[in-house]
Amino acid sequence: MRLSKMHLKTLREVPNEAEIPSHILLLRAGMIRKLVSGVYGFMPLGWRSVRKIEDIIREEMDAAGGQEIHMSAVQPAELWQESGRWYAYGPELWRLQDRNGRDFCLGPTHEEIFTDIVRNDISSYRQLPTNLYQIQTKYRDEARPRFGLMRSREFIMKDAYSFDKDQAGLDQSYDEMYDAYEKIFTRCGLTFRAVEADTGAIGGSNSHEFTALSEIGESEIAYCEKCSMAATVERAECVDAFPENNVARLPMEEVHTPGTKTIEEVADFLKLDKKQTIKALLFVTYDNEGKENGYVAAFVRGDRELNMTKLVNALDIPEHAIEFADEEKMGAATGCVGGFTGPTGLHDCMIVVDSELPGLKNLCAGACKEDHHLINVNYGRDYEGDIVTDIKTIQEGDPCPVCGAPVKHIRGIEVGQVFKLGTKYSESMGALYKDENMESKPIVMGCYGIGVTRTLAAVVEQHHDDNGIIWPMAIAPYQVIITVMKPDDEIQMQLAEKIYESLGKAGAEVLLDDRKERPGVKFKDADLLGIPIRITVGRGAADDTVEYKMRRDADKEEISTEESIKRALKTIEEEK
């Protein structure tokens, strides 16, 4: 492709809305184009890289036994109502109606659609297992789209669904998809980790998130260097502090603590370690119609942070069905007092206690009375929980739940996730098969997603420098760029054409920068676009020599034309 003929507009300035490298560079390189907030189109170079990621996914999915189909993004509400997710998915589900008032949604995922296909097409164990997948545009009505392709309202995703007759079959399908994902992300050039994750609105029992390591990532990962434990912070189990069994329970006392509404203030006022205090967090929940459903008071050790994912799971409600309560309004109903709430004295609300607290003695908690706290508060004697479970967030340095060594935290970008759905959808939607004894049983399902456009952005996050993108060969829009210093120089253009033709005939994907631009502009664009190999045709053309440079390297060298062609083809073959 000749750059003089390509629809390409690069930018020198950083777009105002762009905050992270991938967003900045993909816009500056003219690879994506913003339509409205959270909605982007792909220009020629960007679309070529998207298609290459899709091709890698197809190759590995097909090799693992997947069969590609393509379903509509418009889904009838009835299927989502059958599965129970019409409400559970929440406001991110992009709902719409046709002219007759019938409800639909723009699919963020396709569990219901694929389950509907299989329940109509499969009736016998002889037809199992099977794995169907698609690569398709998805929609989520994000409240705050940001970071370009990272959190957008329209995106391309590969979603696959496995259907087996039993748990053993699901385990095998899950392992096959897990292995395929490792190959896909490796081929795309990502440094990643697969970690245990929460199943969220998708549901099911087990899940792993494939996370591209990056400081700008929204996923926080807790991992252990001594063993194989790795999980998202939302999913990671915490080890409770060991109870001090030899400490006697002291009588509970009320103490005057004027103006001490925070854990830090009360601990400082009473000369206590924050670990000796109880932190209260107050919430209101909502029903399926969005009406208030009741109050929740959650309690964790004072130095801990509440894990909202764990709390939502403990309450068995969707994430959107809970928010922080109006303390004054909740106080009138339950007896809580903002800044001075403790588990003793509350009424008419659900009390959720972190599993660590029952083993700790003589703690300090709010007295549900303005400017007062209670000391020597003990579980069982002074308060009890309606639910007692792990609702705390694992912190860096906490003991590993597997081996006890201190855990560490890293950040990453979620690029894929695999789920063991089990019979969640097949039971609710009646996807049954007849076994060897002609008995009806629910099909056992798995679900496997890859964010195609997110993967593109994650690659750029990991592969760039101050000058632009540095594409891995496998997903680069083109493999070689030939930069002609003076297109009006007949000798330079003849040599450039010779290299262009030779590489093209050998199967290489080549850009020829024949634009009548200054050399500095061409070099800046070549770096910004990130094409892996640059061959510069300049003053040495008369001697049949060119400048050869890899985008990822600082060094460049003068070599013969024939050597540049041979070296480029060898590098492409080794790295594609």
N, C-alpha and C positions, 0 to 999 in steps of 0.2 A: 504494500500500500504506500502511495506517495503522500507525504504530509501536505503537499500543496493541494491535493484533492480531498483531503480528509476534513470532515466537519469537526473542528477542534477549536476550542477557545480556552486558553489557560489564563490564570489570574496571577498577578504579581502580589496583590494585597490579600491579607487574610480576611475572609468574609466575617462580618460582624457577629453572626449567630453561631459561628463555629468555635468550639471550646477545646476539643481534643484533636490529636494529630490526624486520626483517620478522617474525621469530618473536614478538617481544614484542607488536607492534601487531596482528598477525592474531589472536593469542590474546586480547588485551585488547579488541579490537573484536568478539569473539564470532564471528569468521569461520571459524576452524578449531577443532577439538576433539581433544585428544590422547586416544588409546585406550591405547596402550602406547608404549614408546620407539621412535621412528622410524615410527610409524603414526598418521596423522591423518585425521579425518573433516571434512567441510565443512558448515557451517551455512548457512542461507538466503542471507545476503549474500555470503559467500565463494563459495558454489557458483554464484551468478549471475555473478560475475567470471570464474570458471573457464570457464563456458559461453561467455562472450563471447570469451575467448581462443580457445577451440575454434572458435567461429564464424568468427573472423578467419582462423584456419589453414585451415578448410574452404574459405572463399571463395578464398583465394590458391592453395591446392593444386588446387582444381577448375579455376581459371582457367589453371593451368599444365599441365592435362591429367591430373591425378591422379584415380584412381577409388577411392572409399572402400569398404572392406570391414571386417569385424570377425571376428577370430579368437579362439580360446580362449586364456586365459592359461596353461592347463595343457598342457604339451607333452611328448610321449613321448621318453624318453631315446634311442631308436634314431636319431632324426633328428639329434640332437646328436652322437651317436657317429659317424654317417656323415660329418659335417663335421669331426670331430676336436676339437670344442670342449667335449665333456662333461668332459674333464680340463682343457683349456686355460683355461676360464673361471674355474676356481678356486672357493674357498669362498663367494664371493658368489652363486654359482648356488644357488638355493633348491631343494634336491632333496627328493623325497618318494616314497613307494611306496603303491600301492593295496593292497587286502586280499589280492591274489594275489601280492604281492611284485614287481610290475612297476614299474620306475623311471620317474619323471616329474620335471619341474621346473616351477616357476612362472616364466614367461618374463620375463627382463630385457630381451629384444629378440627379434625374430622372423625373422631371416635364414633359418633352416632351414625354418620353416613356409611362408614365401612362396616359397622355392625349390622346396619340395615341390609347392606349388600349380601353379607354372609348368611344372615338368617333366612334370606330368600333363596340363596343359591346352594347352601350346604345343608345336607340332612343326615349324612352318614359319616361314621368314623373313617371310612375309606377315603373320604375327600380331605382328610386332615393329615398332616399340618399344611398350612398355606400362609404365604406372606405377601401382602399387597402394599404397594407404596405409590406415592405421587410426589411431584415437585410442582408447587403451585403457589399462587399469591394468597397470602393470609391477611386478616385484618384484626386489629385490636384498637379500641377507642381509648388510647392512652390519655390520661388526664394531663400529663406533662411530658409530651414528646421531647427528647433531647439527645444530644450527642450523635446527630445524623442517623446513620443506619443502626446504631446500637439500640435505641428505644424509639421506634417509629410506629406509625399507625397502619402502614401497609408494608409488607415485607414478603420475601420469598422463603418458603420453608419446604424441606423434604419431610413428609410424615409417612411412616410405615406402621403396619399393624399385623401382628402375627396371630394366628388362630390354631390352637392345639386342643387335643382331647383331654389332656391332664396336666398337672403341675410339672411333671418330669419333662413333658414336651415343651412347656413354656420355658423352663430353665435352660433347655438346649437352644431354643430360639433366641432367648435373651443373650446367651453367651455368644451366639453367632453374630448377632447385631453389635454387641459390645466389641468383638474383634473387628468387625467391618468398620466401626467408627474409629477405632485406633488407626486403621490403615488409611481411612479417608483424611483424617486430620494430619497425619504424618505426611501424606502426599501433598497436602496443601501447604506444608511448610510451617505448621504451628508447633510451638512448645506448649504442651497442655498436660492436664492431670484429670483423671476420672475420679470423682469423689461421690460419696453417698450424699443423697439429696432428699429434700422433702417432696412429696408427690403433688402437693398443691391442689389446684382445681381439677387436674387430670384424674387424680385418685389412684387407687391401687395400693400395693403393699411395699414393694422395694423400688428404688430408683437410683440411678447414677447420673450425675451431671458431668459433662465433658467441658472443662474450663480452660480457655486459653489464658495463660498467665500474663497479667498486665496490671500495672498500678492504677489504671483508670477504670478497671473492671468494677461492676456493681456487686459481683459475687465475692464474699469473703470466705476463705477456706481455712479451716483448722486442720493441721496435719502434725504427724509425729515423725521425727527422724529416727526413732528407735524401733518402730514397727510400721506396719502398712496402713495404720489408721489415717484416713483423710475424708473429710466431710464438709459440706457447707456449714457455716456457723448456725444457720437456721436448723439444720438437721443434727448437728453434733451433740451427742449425749454428754452430760456433765457428771463428774464424780462429786458426790456430796462430801462435805467436810466431815471428818471423823468426830463423833460425839465425845464429849468429855464425861465419860461415865462416872468418874470419881468425884465430880463436882455436885454438891448438894443443891437442890432447888431452894432458892430463897423466897421469902414472902414477897408477893407483888406489892409495889408501892406506887402511889401517884405523886409526881414531882412537878413543880412549877417551872416551866421552860419558856419564858416570854420571848416571842418573836423568832422562835427557832423552827421554821417551817421546812427546812431542808435537812437531809441526813447529815451534811457537813456541819450545819449550824448546831444541831442537837448533840452530835458527837463531840464537838468542841466545847459546848456549854457544859456537858456532863462528864467531860474528860474520858470519853469512851473511844475504843476502836470502832470504826464503822462496821466491822464484822459482828459487833455486839448489838447491832440495831436491826430493825425490820422496816423495810421500805414498802409503802402502800401505793398502788396504782389503781385508779378508779375508772370504770368503763360503763357504757350503756350498750345494750345489744338490741338488734332489730329483727323482726320476723320477715316472712316472705313478701309481705306487702309494704315493707319499709316502716312499719310502726314500731314504737319502742316495745321491747319484749322483756326488759328487766335490767337490773344492775349487777355488775361484777366487781368485786374487790380482789385484786391479785397481790400476793405478798411474797417478797424475796428478801434475802439477806441484804443489809444496807449497802454493801459494797458491790452488789451484783447489778446486772442489767436484765430487765425482763426480755424474754424472747417471745415476740408477738406470734410467731409461727407456732411455737409450742403451745401458747395459750389458746390460740384458735383451734388447734387440733384437740386440746383437752376439752374444750367446750363443744366440739363437734359442730362448728358453725363456719360459714364462708368468711373469708377475710374482710369482705365489704360489710359484714353484718355487725361490726363492732367499731366503736370509736371512743375516745376519751369523753368522760361524762362531764356535764356541767355540775361542778362540786356543790353549788348552792342548792340546785334542784335535787341532786342525789342525796344531799344531807337531810333535806326535809323528809325524804322517803326512807332513809336507811340509818340515819344517825351519824353518818360520817362528817368530819370537819376538815376542810381543806388544809393540808399541811400538818394536821394533827390526827390523822386517821390511823387506827390500829385494828387488829382482828378481834379485839375484845370490845363488846358493846355494840357491834353492828347487828342489824336485823333487816329482813326482807331484801336480801341480796345474796348472790352466789359468792361464796368465799373460796378462792383458789389459792392453795398454799404450796409454795415450792417444797420439793421433797427434802431439801436440806434442813429446813427449819425445825421439824419435829425432833431431830437429833441434837439440836443446840439448846443450851440452857441459859436462863437468866438474861434474856434479851431486853432491849428497850424498844418500845413501840408507842405510837400515838395513842392518846387516851380518849379519842373521839370527844375532846373537850378543848376549847380554845386555850392556847398557851399552856397546855399540860401534856405530859407523857407518862407512860407507865414503865417502871423498871422491874427487872426480875420476872419477865413474862415467859411462861413455859407452855409448850404445846401439850394438849390433853387435859391440863389442869385449868388453864386460863382461856384457852380458845381451841377450836377445832376447825378443820376445813371441810367443805362439801366435796372438794376434789384436792387430793394431795399427789402431786406429780412434778416431774422436772420441767420447770418453766423458765429457767435461767439461761443466759447466753454464755457459752464457753469463752473464756478470756485467754489471751496469750499468757503462757506460764502456768495455766491450770494443768492438773495431772491428766494425762491421756486416759480415756476410759478403757483402753485395751491393756496398756502396759504400765501406766503410771508415770511415764516420763513427761517432762514439761512440753506442752503443745506450742506450736508456732502458728502464726497467721500469715497468709499471703492473699493477694487480691487477684481476681481473674474475670474474664468475660465468658459468660455461658454461651457456648456455640452449639451444644447438642445435649439431649437428655433421653435416657431410656427408662421405661417403666414396666413393671410387672403389674398389669391391670387385674389379672385373675378373672373373676366372673362378674366384676362390677357392672359392666355394660351388658354382657350376655344375659344375665339374670333379669335386669330391669327391662330389657328390650326383647326378651324371649328368643335369643339366638341359641337354639338347642340342636343337638345331633343325637342320633341313635348309636349306642355302643354295640359291641359284639353280641350282647344279650338282648338287643332291641329295646333297651331302656333309654329314655330321654335324659340327657345331661347337658348342662350349660357348657358352651365352648369357652376355653381358657385363653385369655387374650394378653398380648403385650403391645406396647406402643413405643415408637422410636422416632424422635424428631431431630432435625438439623436445621439451624438457621443459616440459609445459604448466604443471604446478604449480610448477616451478622458475621459469618465466617470471613467474608471479604473484608469487612472493617477490622476484624481481629487480626488478620494477616498484616494489614497496613500498620496497625498499632505496634506489632512486633517487628516489622520490617520497614524502617524508615530512618532517615537522618535529617539534619537541618535543611538539606537541599531538596528533599522530596521522598518519594516512595522507592523502595528497593524490592521489586517483585521477586518471589521465588519463581524459578523457571516454569514450574508446572502450571501456574495460573497467571503468568504474565500475559497481558493482552497481545504483545508481540515479543519475540525472543531476541531479535537483533534490531538495532537502529543504526542506519548508515547516515552519518552527518557529513554533508558536503559543504566545505568551507566557502567555496565560490561557485555557485551553480552556473555562472556565466563562463567559467573556465572550461573549455572544451575537453581538455585532458582530464581534469578532475571529474567531470560528469561522465565521461566514457568509462573511467575506472570504476566509479560508483555504480554505474549501470551494469558493468560486468560482475561485480560482487553481488549486486541485487539479484541478477538473473541466476547466477550460480547457486546462491543460497536458496532461492525460491525453488529451483528445479530439484534441489536435494531435499525439499520438504520443510525447510525452515520458514518461520513466520517473520517477515522482514518489513520494517518501516524504512522508507527512503526519505530523509529530510532534504528535499530539493527546494525548499522555500527560499525566496530571495530576502533573507533576514541576516542581521549581523551574526557573526559566529558566537558572540556572547549570549545572544537570545537563544540560539539553537542549543548551546551547551546547557543553559539553565532549564530549557524545556526537556531536554533529554534526561537530566537528573530528576526533574519534577515528575515526569512520566514513569521513571523507574524501570525502563526496559533493561533486562539483565546484561546484554552485551552491546557495547558501542564501538563501531568502527568508524573512525574519522578519516575522510579523504581530504587532504590539503596539499601543502607544498611538496610533499614527497611523491605525489602522483606521477610526476615525470619519471621517477626512479622506481615506479611500481611498488612503493611502500606506503603503508597506512599506519595510523595510530590505533592500537587495540586496547580496550579497557573494559573491565567488568564493573558494573554499577556498584557492587558491594565493596570494591577495593579502591584504595586511593591511588595505587600505582597504575601507570599506563606505559606502553612500550611501542617502539617503532618496529614493525615486522613486515614481511613481504605480503603481497596481496594473497598469494596462494596459501601461505601459512595462516593468515587471518581467517580464510574460509574453512580450512581444515580444523583449526582450533575451535572456531565457533560451532561447527557441526558436531565435533566431539563433545564439547561442553553441553550442548543441547541434548545429545543422546544420553549422556550420563546423568543429567539433572531433571529431565522432563518427567 
